[in-house]
Amino acid sequence: MIQGNDATVYSVSSLTRELKNLVEGRYRFISVQGEISNLKIPYSGHAYFTLKDDGAQLKGVLFKGQAKYLEKAIKDGQQVICHGRISIYEPRGDYQIIVDSVNFQGSGLLQLRFEKLKKQLHSEGLFDQERKQELNKFPQNIVLITSPSGAAVHDFLNIWRKRSFPTNISVFPVRVQGDSAASEIATAISKTSRTLPETDIIVLCRGGGSLEDLWAFNEEIVARAINRSKIPIVSAIGHDVDFSISDFCADLRAPTPTAAAEIIIPDGNELLQRIKRFQTILTNKIHFAIDSRQYQVNQNSRLLGDMDFLFTNSCLRLDHTALRLYTVMEKRIAKGITRCNDLSARLQNNSPLARVQIQEQRLKFAREKLSYLFNKCLIDKEISLDRQAALLDSVSPLRTMARGYSITSKINPKNGKKSIVRKSRQLQKDDQVEILLHEGSAECKVLTTKNLKIRPDLRNLKQ
């Protein structure tokens, strides 16, 4: 492609290549209806024909590997629906459809299921390039999900041995054909992602076969397990012309198991040769750099002349300065220690801790004195109380009543009030009286009253 002043000039190859990328990107999966004509099947077994209608025609290619899955052989004059992808054959500049399957107006039920599921998953975005994970260029751990007895795993391991690259290969045994194969493959993918997170690449590996033989890799459960995997997956199913749903969902499709090993396992021998070449180049560059720097050093040495005198003089000055600095620092440190000791002594003399201790002693003495005075006062009060109690007891009417005396009270029958009786004339016959004894009391009724004269000796006792 040449950039001119007015327009861009393309070469035939560059223009054809850009058109090829444009067409194949736009019509990745397509179905075309028409009539088969000009059918040619050479010795290779691939079918070349023209798909036409009333207004146009389109060249088609049906590879041998896909032709064997058809319900019946294609012939000239058949009305069919071809499912595949549009491509441009660059050497001749022809555009054509590369056919994956052919619908003979309702025939090929298994192929129809394939196309239906492919269309559904494609519409959901499971085939989008944005979903593809990047593969590790130097994988350390690879897990093969395959049948351990199949030829595919042996082909893969043969390439691995020839490559001499330190990659760990683990085989996860599953069925790759039959009713339960799809569920086993999906479970193996999920279990590997969950239990072996250190795995760099998972390879779905199986040899060629018919559409029925490879159908386990066309199941939806396998496609969605591939889509959920956090580990990149390489699909190596069948031969070059075999396509499965797993191929479209996987992060990379390999035409064969052997090709998968060649793609994902680096060639250790080639890498070793490259390392040796780089080592030689690096060694030569280092030697060249050292020689260049040595030449510069020699040139600078001649320009600077003899530096021994300058170095010796500088060393003497440096030693003298260091000695002076050491002496000055010792004096300053000693002066600082002396000042620190003085401040410590002053701080000890004026320490608030000593004052607190003195106050604590004074407080302790005051507390002991207060306790002594309180106890002494309490004892004096107890003695005084005993004396007052004895004096009070000596004049108490209870003490007099204990000797046989009593107190008589007159009860007012109207309000029940009581009044002390001191003279007999305060009472009349049938009055109610209460007699308070030393222990208990008694209510009595007056029968008679008598006025008695108090004897002189009793009068004196009363006074």
C-alpha positions as CSV (number, residue, x, y, z in Angstrom):
1,M,0.0,0.0,0.0
2,I,1.4,3.4,-1.1
3,Q,0.4,6.7,0.3
4,G,0.1,9.2,-2.6
5,N,-0.6,12.8,-2.7
6,D,-4.3,12.4,-3.8
7,A,-5.2,8.8,-2.8
8,T,-4.0,5.5,-1.4
9,V,-2.7,3.0,-3.9
10,Y,-3.2,-0.7,-2.9
11,S,-1.4,-3.7,-4.1
12,V,-3.5,-6.6,-5.3
13,S,-2.4,-8.7,-2.3
14,S,-3.0,-6.0,0.3
15,L,-6.4,-5.1,-1.1
16,T,-7.4,-8.8,-1.3
17,R,-6.2,-9.4,2.3
18,E,-8.2,-6.4,3.6
19,L,-11.3,-7.6,1.8
20,K,-10.8,-11.1,3.2
21,N,-10.5,-9.8,6.8
22,L,-13.6,-7.6,6.2
23,V,-15.8,-10.3,4.7
24,E,-14.8,-13.0,7.2
25,G,-15.3,-10.7,10.1
26,R,-18.7,-9.6,8.9
27,Y,-20.0,-13.0,7.9
28,R,-18.5,-15.3,10.4
29,F,-21.3,-17.8,10.5
30,I,-23.9,-17.8,7.7
31,S,-26.6,-20.0,6.1
32,V,-27.1,-19.8,2.3
33,Q,-29.9,-21.4,0.3
34,G,-29.5,-22.4,-3.3
35,E,-29.0,-25.1,-6.0
36,I,-25.8,-27.2,-6.3
37,S,-24.2,-27.2,-9.7
38,N,-20.8,-27.9,-11.2
39,L,-20.0,-30.4,-8.4
40,K,-16.4,-31.7,-8.6
41,I,-14.9,-34.2,-6.1
42,P,-11.2,-34.7,-6.9
43,Y,-8.9,-37.5,-5.5
44,S,-8.5,-35.6,-2.2
45,G,-12.2,-36.2,-1.4
46,H,-13.1,-32.5,-0.9
47,A,-16.2,-31.3,-2.8
48,Y,-16.1,-28.1,-4.9
49,F,-19.3,-26.8,-6.3
50,T,-21.3,-23.7,-7.2
51,L,-24.4,-22.6,-5.1
52,K,-26.7,-20.6,-7.4
53,D,-30.2,-19.2,-7.7
54,D,-31.9,-17.2,-10.5
55,G,-29.8,-14.0,-9.9
56,A,-26.3,-15.0,-8.7
57,Q,-24.0,-17.8,-7.9
58,L,-21.5,-18.5,-5.1
59,K,-18.6,-21.0,-5.0
60,G,-18.6,-23.5,-2.2
61,V,-16.2,-25.9,-0.6
62,L,-17.1,-29.0,1.5
63,F,-14.1,-30.7,3.0
64,K,-13.9,-34.4,3.2
65,G,-14.0,-34.4,7.0
66,Q,-17.3,-32.5,7.1
67,A,-18.8,-34.4,4.1
68,K,-18.8,-37.7,6.0
69,Y,-21.2,-36.3,8.6
70,L,-23.9,-35.5,6.0
71,E,-27.1,-37.6,5.9
72,K,-26.4,-38.3,2.2
73,A,-24.0,-37.2,-0.5
74,I,-24.5,-33.9,-2.3
75,K,-25.4,-34.0,-6.0
76,D,-25.9,-31.5,-8.8
77,G,-29.4,-30.0,-8.9
78,Q,-30.1,-30.5,-5.2
79,Q,-31.9,-27.6,-3.4
80,V,-30.0,-27.2,-0.1
81,I,-29.2,-24.9,2.8
82,C,-25.5,-24.7,3.4
83,H,-24.2,-23.6,6.8
84,G,-20.7,-22.3,7.1
85,R,-18.5,-19.2,6.8
86,I,-17.6,-16.8,4.0
87,S,-14.0,-16.6,3.0
88,I,-11.9,-15.2,0.2
89,Y,-9.3,-17.4,-1.6
90,E,-6.5,-14.9,-2.0
91,P,-4.5,-16.5,-4.9
92,R,-7.5,-16.2,-7.2
93,G,-9.4,-13.5,-5.4
94,D,-12.6,-15.6,-5.4
95,Y,-15.0,-15.4,-2.5
96,Q,-16.6,-18.7,-1.4
97,I,-18.5,-20.4,1.4
98,I,-16.7,-23.0,3.4
99,V,-19.5,-25.4,4.3
100,D,-19.7,-27.0,7.7
101,S,-23.1,-28.7,7.2
102,V,-25.8,-29.1,4.6
103,N,-29.6,-29.2,5.3
104,F,-31.4,-31.4,2.8
105,Q,-34.9,-29.8,3.6
106,G,-35.3,-31.4,7.0
107,S,-32.6,-34.1,6.8
108,G,-29.5,-34.3,9.1
109,L,-31.2,-33.9,12.5
110,L,-27.9,-34.0,14.4
111,Q,-26.4,-31.3,12.2
112,L,-29.5,-29.2,12.7
113,R,-29.1,-29.4,16.4
114,F,-25.5,-28.4,16.0
115,E,-26.4,-25.4,13.9
116,K,-29.2,-24.4,16.3
117,L,-27.0,-24.5,19.4
118,K,-24.2,-22.7,17.6
119,K,-26.6,-19.9,16.6
120,Q,-28.0,-19.7,20.1
121,L,-24.6,-19.5,21.8
122,H,-23.3,-17.1,19.2
123,S,-26.2,-14.8,19.9
124,E,-25.5,-15.0,23.6
125,G,-21.9,-13.8,22.9
126,L,-20.1,-17.1,24.0
127,F,-18.0,-17.0,20.8
128,D,-17.0,-13.3,21.2
129,Q,-13.3,-12.5,20.9
130,E,-13.6,-10.3,24.0
131,R,-14.3,-13.4,26.1
132,K,-11.1,-15.1,25.1
133,Q,-8.4,-15.4,27.7
134,E,-4.7,-14.9,26.8
135,L,-2.6,-18.1,27.0
136,N,0.6,-18.2,29.1
137,K,3.5,-18.3,26.7
138,F,5.5,-20.4,29.1
139,P,3.1,-22.7,30.8
140,Q,4.3,-24.6,33.9
141,N,1.2,-26.8,34.4
142,I,-1.0,-28.2,31.7
143,V,-4.1,-30.4,32.3
144,L,-5.3,-32.7,29.5
145,I,-9.0,-33.6,29.8
146,T,-9.2,-36.7,27.6
147,S,-9.4,-40.4,27.5
148,P,-6.1,-41.9,28.8
149,S,-6.3,-44.8,26.3
150,G,-6.8,-42.7,23.2
151,A,-4.2,-42.0,20.5
152,A,-4.6,-38.2,21.0
153,V,-3.0,-38.1,24.4
154,H,0.0,-40.1,23.2
155,D,0.4,-37.7,20.2
156,F,0.3,-34.8,22.6
157,L,2.9,-36.4,25.0
158,N,5.2,-37.2,22.1
159,I,5.4,-33.6,21.1
160,W,5.9,-32.6,24.8
161,R,8.9,-35.0,25.1
162,K,10.5,-33.7,21.9
163,R,10.1,-30.1,23.0
164,S,12.2,-30.7,26.2
165,F,10.4,-27.9,28.0
166,P,9.9,-28.2,31.8
167,T,6.1,-28.3,31.8
168,N,4.1,-30.6,34.1
169,I,1.5,-32.5,32.2
170,S,-1.5,-34.0,34.1
171,V,-4.2,-36.1,32.6
172,F,-7.7,-35.8,33.8
173,P,-9.4,-39.1,32.6
174,V,-12.9,-38.7,31.2
175,R,-15.0,-40.4,28.6
176,V,-14.9,-38.6,25.3
177,Q,-17.7,-40.5,23.6
178,G,-21.1,-41.7,24.8
179,D,-24.1,-40.4,26.7
180,S,-22.3,-39.4,29.9
181,A,-19.2,-38.0,28.2
182,A,-20.5,-34.4,28.1
183,S,-21.3,-34.3,31.8
184,E,-17.9,-35.8,32.7
185,I,-16.1,-33.3,30.5
186,A,-18.0,-30.3,32.1
187,T,-17.4,-31.7,35.6
188,A,-13.6,-32.1,34.8
189,I,-13.4,-28.5,33.6
190,S,-15.1,-27.1,36.7
191,K,-13.2,-29.3,39.1
192,T,-9.8,-28.3,37.5
193,S,-10.7,-24.6,37.9
194,R,-11.7,-25.1,41.5
195,T,-9.1,-27.6,42.8
196,L,-6.1,-26.8,40.6
197,P,-5.9,-23.0,40.4
198,E,-2.2,-23.2,39.6
199,T,-3.0,-24.8,36.2
200,D,-1.9,-22.5,33.3
201,I,-3.8,-24.2,30.4
202,I,-6.6,-26.8,30.1
203,V,-6.5,-28.9,26.8
204,L,-9.6,-30.7,25.6
205,C,-8.1,-33.5,23.6
206,R,-9.6,-36.1,21.3
207,G,-8.8,-37.7,17.9
208,G,-11.0,-37.5,14.8
209,G,-14.3,-39.3,14.3
210,S,-17.8,-38.9,13.0
211,L,-20.2,-36.2,14.1
212,E,-21.8,-38.7,16.4
213,D,-18.4,-39.6,17.9
214,L,-17.5,-36.0,18.5
215,W,-21.0,-35.0,19.8
216,A,-20.0,-34.8,23.4
217,F,-18.0,-31.6,22.5
218,N,-21.1,-30.1,20.9
219,E,-23.3,-30.2,24.0
220,E,-24.4,-27.0,25.7
221,I,-23.2,-28.1,29.2
222,V,-19.6,-28.4,27.9
223,A,-19.9,-25.0,26.1
224,R,-21.0,-23.2,29.3
225,A,-18.4,-25.0,31.4
226,I,-15.7,-23.7,29.0
227,N,-17.2,-20.2,29.2
228,R,-17.2,-20.3,33.1
229,S,-13.6,-21.5,33.3
230,K,-11.1,-19.1,34.9
231,I,-8.3,-21.1,33.3
232,P,-7.6,-20.7,29.5
233,I,-8.9,-23.6,27.5
234,V,-7.5,-25.0,24.2
235,S,-9.8,-27.1,22.1
236,A,-7.9,-29.9,20.1
237,I,-10.8,-32.0,18.8
238,G,-10.6,-34.1,15.7
239,H,-8.7,-33.2,12.6
240,D,-8.3,-30.0,10.5
241,V,-11.7,-30.0,9.0
242,D,-13.6,-31.0,12.1
243,F,-15.3,-28.2,14.0
244,S,-17.2,-28.4,17.2
245,I,-19.0,-26.1,19.6
246,S,-16.0,-26.4,21.9
247,D,-13.8,-25.0,19.2
248,F,-15.9,-21.8,19.0
249,C,-16.1,-21.4,22.8
250,A,-12.5,-22.2,23.7
251,D,-9.9,-19.5,24.0
252,L,-7.9,-21.2,21.2
253,R,-8.7,-23.9,18.6
254,A,-6.0,-26.3,17.5
255,P,-6.6,-28.3,14.4
256,T,-5.3,-31.5,16.0
257,P,-3.9,-32.7,19.4
258,T,-0.4,-32.7,17.9
259,A,-0.9,-29.1,16.7
260,A,-2.1,-28.1,20.2
261,A,1.1,-29.4,21.8
262,E,3.2,-27.5,19.2
263,I,1.3,-24.3,19.8
264,I,1.2,-24.1,23.6
265,I,4.4,-25.9,24.6
266,P,7.6,-23.8,23.7
267,D,10.5,-25.6,22.0
268,G,13.0,-25.9,24.8
269,N,15.9,-26.7,22.5
270,E,15.1,-23.6,20.4
271,L,14.8,-21.4,23.6
272,L,18.1,-22.8,24.8
273,Q,19.8,-21.8,21.5
274,R,18.2,-18.3,21.7
275,I,19.4,-17.9,25.3
276,K,22.9,-18.9,24.2
277,R,22.8,-16.4,21.3
278,F,21.6,-13.7,23.6
279,Q,24.3,-14.6,26.2
280,T,27.0,-14.3,23.5
281,I,25.6,-11.0,22.4
282,L,25.3,-9.7,26.0
283,T,28.9,-10.9,26.8
284,N,30.3,-9.1,23.8
285,K,28.4,-5.9,24.7
286,I,29.7,-6.0,28.3
287,H,33.3,-6.6,27.1
288,F,33.0,-3.7,24.7
289,A,31.5,-1.4,27.4
290,I,34.3,-2.4,29.8
291,D,37.0,-1.7,27.2
292,S,35.4,1.6,26.4
293,R,35.3,2.7,30.1
294,Q,38.9,1.5,30.6
295,Y,40.1,3.6,27.7
296,Q,38.3,6.6,29.2
297,V,39.9,6.0,32.6
298,N,43.3,5.8,31.0
299,Q,42.8,9.0,29.1
300,N,41.5,10.8,32.2
301,S,44.5,9.5,34.2
302,R,47.0,11.0,31.8
303,L,45.1,14.3,31.9
304,L,45.0,14.4,35.7
305,G,48.6,13.4,36.2
306,D,50.0,12.1,39.5
307,M,47.3,12.2,42.1
308,D,49.3,10.5,44.9
309,F,50.5,13.8,46.3
310,L,47.0,15.3,46.3
311,F,45.5,12.3,47.9
312,T,48.3,12.1,50.6
313,N,47.9,15.8,51.5
314,S,44.1,15.5,51.7
315,C,44.4,12.4,53.9
316,L,46.6,14.3,56.4
317,R,44.3,17.2,56.5
318,L,41.4,14.9,57.0
319,D,43.1,13.1,59.9
320,H,44.0,16.4,61.6
321,T,40.5,17.7,61.2
322,A,39.0,14.5,62.6
323,L,41.4,14.6,65.6
324,R,40.3,18.2,66.4
325,L,36.7,17.3,66.0
326,Y,37.1,14.3,68.3
327,T,38.7,16.5,71.0
328,V,36.0,19.2,70.7
329,M,33.3,16.6,70.9
330,E,34.8,15.0,74.1
331,K,34.9,18.4,75.8
332,R,31.4,19.2,74.9
333,I,30.2,15.8,76.0
334,A,32.0,16.1,79.4
335,K,30.6,19.6,79.9
336,G,27.1,18.3,79.1
337,I,27.5,15.4,81.6
338,T,28.6,17.9,84.4
339,R,25.6,20.2,83.7
340,C,23.3,17.2,83.6
341,N,24.5,16.1,87.0
342,D,24.0,19.6,88.5
343,L,20.5,19.8,87.2
344,S,19.8,16.3,88.6
345,A,21.0,17.3,92.0
346,R,18.9,20.5,92.0
347,L,15.9,18.6,90.8
348,Q,16.4,16.0,93.6
349,N,16.6,18.8,96.3
350,N,13.4,20.5,95.0
351,S,11.7,17.3,94.2
352,P,7.9,17.4,94.9
353,L,8.2,13.8,96.0
354,A,10.0,14.7,99.2
355,R,7.3,17.3,100.0
356,V,4.7,14.7,99.4
357,Q,6.4,12.3,101.7
358,I,6.5,14.9,104.5
359,Q,2.9,15.8,104.1
360,E,2.0,12.1,104.2
361,Q,3.9,11.8,107.5
362,R,2.0,14.8,108.9
363,L,-1.3,13.4,107.7
364,K,-0.5,10.0,109.3
365,F,0.2,11.7,112.6
366,A,-2.9,13.8,112.5
367,R,-5.0,10.8,111.6
368,E,-3.6,8.8,114.6
369,K,-4.2,11.8,116.9
370,L,-7.7,12.3,115.7
371,S,-8.4,8.6,116.2
372,Y,-7.1,8.7,119.8
373,L,-9.1,11.8,120.7
374,F,-12.3,10.3,119.1
375,N,-11.9,7.1,121.1
376,K,-11.2,9.1,124.4
377,C,-14.3,11.3,123.8
378,L,-16.4,8.2,123.1
379,I,-15.2,6.5,126.4
380,D,-16.0,9.7,128.4
381,K,-19.4,10.0,126.9
382,E,-20.1,6.3,127.7
383,I,-19.1,6.9,131.4
384,S,-21.3,10.0,131.6
385,L,-24.2,8.1,130.0
386,D,-23.9,5.3,132.5
387,R,-24.0,7.8,135.4
388,Q,-27.0,9.7,134.1
389,A,-28.8,6.4,133.5
390,A,-28.1,5.3,137.1
391,L,-29.4,8.6,138.4
392,L,-32.4,8.5,136.2
393,D,-33.1,5.0,137.3
394,S,-32.9,6.0,140.9
395,V,-35.8,8.5,140.6
396,S,-37.8,6.6,138.0
397,P,-41.4,5.8,139.0
398,L,-40.8,2.3,137.6
399,R,-38.3,1.7,140.4
400,T,-40.9,2.9,143.0
401,M,-43.6,0.7,141.5
402,A,-41.2,-2.2,141.7
403,R,-41.3,-1.9,145.5
404,G,-45.1,-2.5,145.5
405,Y,-46.5,0.9,144.6
406,S,-49.0,1.5,141.8
407,I,-50.5,4.4,139.8
408,T,-54.3,4.9,139.7
409,S,-56.1,6.7,136.9
410,K,-59.8,7.6,136.6
411,I,-61.4,6.8,133.3
412,N,-63.9,9.3,132.0
413,P,-66.9,7.2,130.7
414,K,-67.8,9.8,128.1
415,N,-64.5,10.3,126.2
416,G,-62.3,7.6,127.7
417,K,-59.8,10.1,128.9
418,K,-57.6,9.2,131.9
419,S,-56.6,11.4,134.8
420,I,-54.2,10.6,137.7
421,V,-56.0,10.1,141.1
422,R,-54.1,11.7,144.0
423,K,-56.9,12.1,146.5
424,S,-59.8,9.8,147.5
425,R,-62.3,12.7,147.1
426,Q,-61.6,12.6,143.4
427,L,-63.5,9.4,143.2
428,Q,-67.1,8.4,143.7
429,K,-68.9,5.1,143.9
430,D,-69.0,3.1,140.7
431,D,-66.3,5.2,139.0
432,Q,-64.1,3.2,136.6
433,V,-60.4,3.3,137.4
434,E,-57.2,1.8,135.9
435,I,-54.4,0.7,138.2
436,L,-50.9,0.6,136.6
437,L,-48.7,-2.0,138.4
438,H,-45.0,-2.7,138.0
439,E,-45.9,-5.5,135.7
440,G,-49.3,-5.1,133.9
441,S,-52.5,-3.1,134.8
442,A,-56.0,-3.7,136.1
443,E,-59.4,-2.0,135.6
444,C,-61.5,-1.7,138.7
445,K,-64.8,-0.2,139.9
446,V,-64.9,2.0,143.0
447,L,-67.1,0.6,145.7
448,T,-66.4,3.0,148.6
449,T,-63.9,5.8,149.3
450,K,-62.3,6.8,152.6
451,N,-60.5,9.9,153.6
452,L,-57.5,9.0,155.7
453,K,-55.1,11.3,157.5
454,I,-51.5,11.0,156.6
455,R,-49.2,10.2,159.5
456,P,-46.4,12.6,160.3
457,D,-43.8,10.1,159.3
458,L,-45.4,9.5,155.9
459,R,-45.8,13.3,155.4
460,N,-42.2,13.7,155.8
461,L,-41.5,10.9,153.4
462,K,-43.8,12.6,150.9
463,Q,-41.9,15.9,151.3
